[in-house]
Each structure stands twice: as structure tokens, then as C-alpha cells.
Amino acid sequence: MGDTASASVPGGRCQVLVIGGGPAGSTIAARLAQKGREVVLLEKARHPRFHIGESLLPMNLPLFAELGVADAIAQIGIPKYGAEFTIPEAPDAPRTYYFERALNPDTPSAAYEVRRSEFDHLLLENSRRLGVHVLEETHVIDVRLADPARGGTQQVTARTADGETLAFEADFVVDASGRDTFLARRLELKERNAEHNSAAIFGHFDAVPRRPGRDAGNISIYWFRHGWIWMIPLRDGAMSVGAVCFPEYLKTRNCPPEDFLWQTLELCPPAFARMQGARLASPVNATGNFSYRASTAHGPGYLLVGDAFAFVDPVFSSGVYIAMSGAFRGADAVDRCLDDPARAPRYLRAFERDVRRGVRRFSWLIYRFNSPVMRRLFMAPSNALRMEQGVISLLAGDVYRTTRAQWSMLAFQAAYYAHVALTLPASIRFWLRRRRNARVRFTGGTTPEDEA
Ligand SMILES: Cc1cc2nc3c(=O)[nH]c(=O)nc-3n(C[C@H](O)[C@H](O)[C@H](O)COP(=O)(O)OP(=O)(O)OC[C@H]3O[C@@H](n4cnc5c(N)ncnc54)[C@H](O)[C@@H]3O)c2cc1C
């Protein structure tokens, strides 16, 4: 870090200040440090700390290699070779999509399931190892952006756990504050997703049976009438179990979250059958209103990355990958902006275009995931025009490149709309439910972000 800003108010001057030390913040900070930039990262919590979002995608793996953490992640994760789906109508006939069938041969054939406390801690420590100046238990409370007409630095104020106020000056500010969406709120950029809304309830359990052999690390997804349930096996024997539901259903909760989670599991017989003998091993949390985006991901002297910019839904385990891949792209953009400020708008626009493309490609499938047609297509996939493999490529996280996987996805979309035409009444009922729920404001959360 550079000079201290003032003797009475410690802090400092740096090239880039990153708000938040989750996967997005640690990754962009690490990448910028790898490029020789002077970076300060401020994180309000102390790692390791709990976070939801434990299932990763194969396309994360090349990013781990670039950050130099591939071996360390392999130590804390268990391999996930595929994603298994079950519908209530066929409880004994789950269907597993294996990543090794992805269309592009360079797609890794496995991902990992991780405890986020360990994963996020590892990434944060790695950024420190690469030279990032990391301050934990340091909460950013104010950002004053420079007037673009006059130029100058961005002023950031933070408060430590001891109540000390720190003042920083940076050429560039990155907001990676996750669902706190620090800058998007301050600048009034945050918009609810008008097309999609969901809420979730989740906890960790012991003694939930795993799939045999190589499938032991696969994620399981069970559809039921209010949404879908996940089971994510963790390395130490625990199983992360959660339900992502239409918010109107979660709003009916009138009992402690633990009881409500059990009641919800009971509504899904194949998932409930697997939970016989399971013991709750953590607090149960409920959270909602997580489908949003900011109207822009950048402005003069700042950008938003990861959940600080947008989040849609956890169904395809895309959150961490979008956060980290956005961070890689963001680091390239910031580095170029610092070298060539006159061209900064162009670099930042290119960053935003890329990030939006990734989010958009996941969103189409996410919005329709609970529809009867999508269930049918997922459970009896056709590989005509390599549609099934196109879906697998998307499930693996191959969303930024334009390859033949995108053509296969277009064929899949056409097949979807043809089926919708054949099942119009049920499809309209689903569409009306989705639209109604997009307007529901969830109020039963147990996490601080829900209040915001
Ligand atoms: C129910 C649910 C299930 C999910 N499951 C998955 C999954 O299986 N797989 C997956 O990939 N994704 C999943 N996600 C999404 C995933 O959790 C997020 O997309 C991911 O954590 C985003 O990373 P991030 O770094 O942007 O934000 P975060 O991981 O939230 O990190 C933000 C950090 O910023 C810090 N911070 C916030 N405000 C400030 C401040 N003012 N000052 C300093 N620090 C601050 C926070 O303490 C936090 O450490 C799930 C999400 C939900 C809601």
C-alpha cells in the first residue's frame, strides 16, 4: 500500500480498492496483483465464515489454475462429475447429466463441491499471498466517486471492528460486496428481476446417504410442486440440503425455519425418503429476493462484479463461476483503464457486455426451469442436433464463448417452444404463476441481506 492518507485517520492510497472478499473480490484482487497493481481489499467479516453456494462448475477449474490454487481446491473439495435430476412422477428414475459429454473437448469433466467457509478463506489468503493488502473486519461505509469532469481519486471510508475509521484513496474502486450490493444501492442502480423471483431455505445435515462410487459427489436436484430441492455432498460427510421455492410458498412459513425445512422436504417424497435418518447439523436459514441486477456494471472509476452486479437463481450452480469469471474480465478491464484512462469507457463497456452475456445465457433456462415442459425435456432429453450436449455445456459453465454449443442450445430452445405450443394450458398456468411470484416481496428471511 502507498502512503498513509493522514496521520489521524489511518488508511492509504492505492491503485485499486476492492470492497468484499468473497470469490469475486478475492479473484479480481489476486488477478490485479498478478498484473503488478497495488490493491487493497476490505472485507467486513473475518474468514473463515459461513456462506451458501457450495456447488461449483467445471469451467471454474481453468480459473483455479490461473490463480495457482488448483491443488489446494482439490484438497478441500470432492469431485462432482455430474448433476442428477428427479421428478416426483418418476422417483426411482433419476437422470444424470455428466460433464464429460459437454460439446467442447476442452471443457473439464468434473467440478467440485466445497464448504464455502474453506473455499472463500483459501481464495482470500491466496490474494494476500500474491501481494494484495487485505483488511478483514473492515466494513466499507462510504464511497465518494470523483467527478468525472474533474478527474481525481475515489474516496473510500471504512470502519474496523474496534470502531476505528479508515480513509482510502484509490484510482479505481471495485464493488464485490455480494448481495449487500453496496454501490448499486448507493447509486440507485439496483433493479429487481421483473421476470423471475425465488426464495430459499437451507441447512447442513449428517447421515444423508450419497450416491455410490464416482457419483458420490454429484449434486442431486428434485423438482416438487413449489420449486426444487438440492442435495450437495460435502467432503467431511455433511450434506447441504435446501429448497428453492416460489416466494408465495415460503411466505406461508409460520413455524421455526428447521420445522419448515422438514415440512418442505416431506412434500417431495424422493428427497424425503433419502433424508430418513438424517440429523440437522447447522442452523437453518431462509433467504429471498435474490433475483436482481444493477442497471449498469460500471461507471467512471468503478465497476461491479459478482453478486454486487447481478444474481438470478442458484439452480445451475452458476453464482461462483459468474463471480470469478467476471472478476477475471474485470481485472483485465481495470488494468487497461489504469494504463490508458482515455480509453476506459471502451474497456469497461466490453467488460459489461461479456458479463451480461454469461448471465443472459443462464437466465433463459433458469426462468423456465420449473415449467412442466422443461421438466419433460430434462427427463427425456433428445440429442438430435446435439441438444442434450448443448445443455450439458451450459451446465458446465461454457457460456461466454460462441461455439457449436450455442447452436445446440438454440435447437433446444426451439424444441422447448414447440412443446409449449402443444401443452398450452399447462404452460400458461406456469407462466402466470411465474409472473405473479416475480412481484412477491419475500419477508421471512433470516439473513441480513433480506432486510436490505
Ligand atoms: C440459496 C442460494 C444457493 C446458492 N447456491 C450456489 C451454488 O450451489 N453454487 C454457486 O456457484 N453459487 C450458488 N449461489 C450463489 C453464490 O452464493 C454467489 O453467487 C457467490 O457467493 C457470489 O460471490 P461474490 O464474491 O460476488 O459475493 P459473496 O460471496 O457474497 O461475497 C461478498 C463479500 O463482501 C463482503 N461485504 C459485503 N459488504 C461489504 C462492505 N460494505 N464492506 C466490506 N465487505 C463487505 C461480505 O462479507 C462477503 O464476504 C447460491 C445463492 C443462494 C442465495
PDBQT file of the ligand as one rigid body, heavy atoms in Angstrom, charges set to zero:
ROOT
HETATM    1  C1  LIG A 501     -29.787 -20.154  -1.732  1.00  0.00    +0.000 C 
HETATM    2  C2  LIG A 501     -28.558 -19.968  -2.578  1.00  0.00    +0.000 A 
HETATM    3  C3  LIG A 501     -27.836 -21.082  -3.024  1.00  0.00    +0.000 A 
HETATM    4  C4  LIG A 501     -26.700 -20.898  -3.851  1.00  0.00    +0.000 A 
HETATM    5  N1  LIG A 501     -26.027 -22.000  -4.310  1.00  0.00    +0.000 NA
HETATM    6  C5  LIG A 501     -24.966 -21.830  -5.154  1.00  0.00    +0.000 A 
HETATM    7  C6  LIG A 501     -24.224 -22.945  -5.636  1.00  0.00    +0.000 A 
HETATM    8  O1  LIG A 501     -24.506 -24.111  -5.319  1.00  0.00    +0.000 OA
HETATM    9  N2  LIG A 501     -23.169 -22.705  -6.455  1.00  0.00    +0.000 N 
HETATM   10  C7  LIG A 501     -22.796 -21.428  -6.812  1.00  0.00    +0.000 A 
HETATM   11  O2  LIG A 501     -21.844 -21.258  -7.572  1.00  0.00    +0.000 OA
HETATM   12  N3  LIG A 501     -23.471 -20.354  -6.339  1.00  0.00    +0.000 NA
HETATM   13  C8  LIG A 501     -24.532 -20.521  -5.520  1.00  0.00    +0.000 A 
HETATM   14  N4  LIG A 501     -25.179 -19.429  -5.021  1.00  0.00    +0.000 N 
HETATM   15  C9  LIG A 501     -24.690 -18.087  -5.392  1.00  0.00    +0.000 C 
HETATM   16  C10 LIG A 501     -23.377 -17.746  -4.686  1.00  0.00    +0.000 C 
HETATM   17  O3  LIG A 501     -23.539 -17.860  -3.303  1.00  0.00    +0.000 OA
HETATM   18  C11 LIG A 501     -22.965 -16.328  -5.066  1.00  0.00    +0.000 C 
HETATM   19  O4  LIG A 501     -23.215 -16.101  -6.431  1.00  0.00    +0.000 OA
HETATM   20  C12 LIG A 501     -21.468 -16.078  -4.782  1.00  0.00    +0.000 C 
HETATM   21  O5  LIG A 501     -21.192 -16.182  -3.418  1.00  0.00    +0.000 OA
HETATM   22  C13 LIG A 501     -21.088 -14.671  -5.299  1.00  0.00    +0.000 C 
HETATM   23  O6  LIG A 501     -19.788 -14.329  -4.876  1.00  0.00    +0.000 OA
HETATM   24  P1  LIG A 501     -19.429 -12.795  -4.572  1.00  0.00    +0.000 P 
HETATM   25  O7  LIG A 501     -17.987 -12.772  -4.257  1.00  0.00    +0.000 OA
HETATM   26  O8  LIG A 501     -19.979 -11.952  -5.639  1.00  0.00    +0.000 OA
HETATM   27  O9  LIG A 501     -20.286 -12.437  -3.259  1.00  0.00    +0.000 OA
HETATM   28  P2  LIG A 501     -20.125 -13.014  -1.788  1.00  0.00    +0.000 P 
HETATM   29  O10 LIG A 501     -19.646 -14.407  -1.827  1.00  0.00    +0.000 OA
HETATM   30  O11 LIG A 501     -21.424 -12.781  -1.100  1.00  0.00    +0.000 OA
HETATM   31  O12 LIG A 501     -19.009 -12.129  -1.130  1.00  0.00    +0.000 OA
HETATM   32  C14 LIG A 501     -19.232 -10.769  -0.811  1.00  0.00    +0.000 C 
HETATM   33  C15 LIG A 501     -18.331 -10.401   0.347  1.00  0.00    +0.000 C 
HETATM   34  O13 LIG A 501     -18.400  -8.985   0.533  1.00  0.00    +0.000 OA
HETATM   35  C16 LIG A 501     -18.398  -8.700   1.920  1.00  0.00    +0.000 C 
HETATM   36  N5  LIG A 501     -19.005  -7.374   2.102  1.00  0.00    +0.000 N 
HETATM   37  C17 LIG A 501     -20.294  -7.015   1.852  1.00  0.00    +0.000 A 
HETATM   38  N6  LIG A 501     -20.484  -5.714   2.094  1.00  0.00    +0.000 NA
HETATM   39  C18 LIG A 501     -19.284  -5.226   2.495  1.00  0.00    +0.000 A 
HETATM   40  C19 LIG A 501     -18.840  -3.942   2.900  1.00  0.00    +0.000 A 
HETATM   41  N7  LIG A 501     -19.683  -2.873   2.909  1.00  0.00    +0.000 N 
HETATM   42  N8  LIG A 501     -17.554  -3.779   3.274  1.00  0.00    +0.000 NA
HETATM   43  C20 LIG A 501     -16.695  -4.833   3.248  1.00  0.00    +0.000 A 
HETATM   44  N9  LIG A 501     -17.070  -6.087   2.885  1.00  0.00    +0.000 NA
HETATM   45  C21 LIG A 501     -18.333  -6.267   2.506  1.00  0.00    +0.000 A 
HETATM   46  C22 LIG A 501     -19.197  -9.842   2.515  1.00  0.00    +0.000 C 
HETATM   47  O14 LIG A 501     -18.913 -10.024   3.887  1.00  0.00    +0.000 OA
HETATM   48  C23 LIG A 501     -18.753 -11.017   1.655  1.00  0.00    +0.000 C 
HETATM   49  O15 LIG A 501     -17.657 -11.721   2.223  1.00  0.00    +0.000 OA
HETATM   50  C24 LIG A 501     -26.299 -19.597  -4.199  1.00  0.00    +0.000 A 
HETATM   51  C25 LIG A 501     -27.018 -18.486  -3.730  1.00  0.00    +0.000 A 
HETATM   52  C26 LIG A 501     -28.134 -18.658  -2.950  1.00  0.00    +0.000 A 
HETATM   53  C27 LIG A 501     -28.887 -17.446  -2.473  1.00  0.00    +0.000 C 
ENDROOT
TORSDOF 0
